[in-house]
């Protein structure tokens, strides 16, 4: 086999592989765009806005709440911030840090289900259920946005690899066109 033939085979294979990796990158880019747009649209429909900075209370001191102050919640990072540093803080104040499940168990354990204590605990159960549900939905949106971010990063890697393979293939074709065509490679030694 001649050096030129080998160069052409490797260069052609490199071009094909570059094309396949480019297609993979485009698919990943499409999925990243879908995740970003989907999260933005779904969160935007909720019409949640961060509290303005001058109205934040002392227990709402996380830097992300100040960073996003007065902004509408439309990104995964914002959803994580709001869920973990706003909703979670307020939920911890509802029943001394107890969760919905713990508070619900406390309610079921009361002997008088119609008394004032049961009514107060029932209101806390409802508040915790709603808050933890919203918090969970926001964190799910955040998780979905992370998948989109990872797909975006993978798309960039695919683009870089495809570019390197494309340039290597072009170099292979150039080498095949400019170097000696009759140089033999991978030949069997002649025996007399």
Secondary structure in CASP SS format (residue, H / E / C, confidence):
PFRMAT SS
TARGET T0000
AUTHOR 0000-0000-0000
METHOD secondary structure of the structure
MODEL  1
X C 1.00
X E 1.00
X H 1.00
X H 1.00
X H 1.00
X H 1.00
X H 1.00
X H 1.00
X H 1.00
X H 1.00
X H 1.00
X H 1.00
X H 1.00
X H 1.00
X H 1.00
X H 1.00
X H 1.00
X H 1.00
X H 1.00
X H 1.00
X H 1.00
X H 1.00
X H 1.00
X H 1.00
X H 1.00
X H 1.00
X H 1.00
X H 1.00
X H 1.00
X H 1.00
X H 1.00
X H 1.00
X H 1.00
X H 1.00
X H 1.00
X H 1.00
X H 1.00
X H 1.00
X H 1.00
X H 1.00
X H 1.00
X H 1.00
X H 1.00
X H 1.00
X H 1.00
X C 1.00
X C 1.00
X C 1.00
X E 1.00
X C 1.00
X C 1.00
X C 1.00
X H 1.00
X H 1.00
X H 1.00
X C 1.00
X C 1.00
X C 1.00
X C 1.00
X C 1.00
X C 1.00
X C 1.00
X H 1.00
X H 1.00
X H 1.00
X H 1.00
X H 1.00
X C 1.00
X C 1.00
X C 1.00
X C 1.00
X E 1.00
X C 1.00
X C 1.00
X C 1.00
X H 1.00
X H 1.00
X H 1.00
X H 1.00
X H 1.00
X H 1.00
X H 1.00
X H 1.00
X H 1.00
X H 1.00
X H 1.00
X H 1.00
X H 1.00
X H 1.00
X H 1.00
X H 1.00
X H 1.00
X H 1.00
X H 1.00
X C 1.00
X C 1.00
X C 1.00
X C 1.00
X C 1.00
X H 1.00
X H 1.00
X H 1.00
X H 1.00
X H 1.00
X H 1.00
X H 1.00
X H 1.00
X H 1.00
X H 1.00
X C 1.00
X C 1.00
X C 1.00
X C 1.00
X C 1.00
X C 1.00
X H 1.00
X H 1.00
X H 1.00
X H 1.00
X H 1.00
X H 1.00
X H 1.00
X H 1.00
X H 1.00
X H 1.00
X H 1.00
X H 1.00
X H 1.00
X H 1.00
X H 1.00
X H 1.00
X H 1.00
X H 1.00
X H 1.00
X H 1.00
X H 1.00
X H 1.00
X H 1.00
X H 1.00
X H 1.00
X H 1.00
X H 1.00
X H 1.00
X H 1.00
X H 1.00
X H 1.00
X H 1.00
X H 1.00
X H 1.00
X H 1.00
X H 1.00
X H 1.00
X H 1.00
X H 1.00
X H 1.00
X H 1.00
X H 1.00
X H 1.00
X H 1.00
X H 1.00
X H 1.00
X H 1.00
X H 1.00
X H 1.00
X H 1.00
X H 1.00
X H 1.00
X H 1.00
X H 1.00
X H 1.00
X H 1.00
X H 1.00
X H 1.00
X H 1.00
X H 1.00
X H 1.00
X H 1.00
X H 1.00
X C 1.00
X C 1.00
X C 1.00
X C 1.00
X C 1.00
X E 1.00
X C 1.00
X C 1.00
X C 1.00
X C 1.00
X C 1.00
X C 1.00
X C 1.00
X C 1.00
END
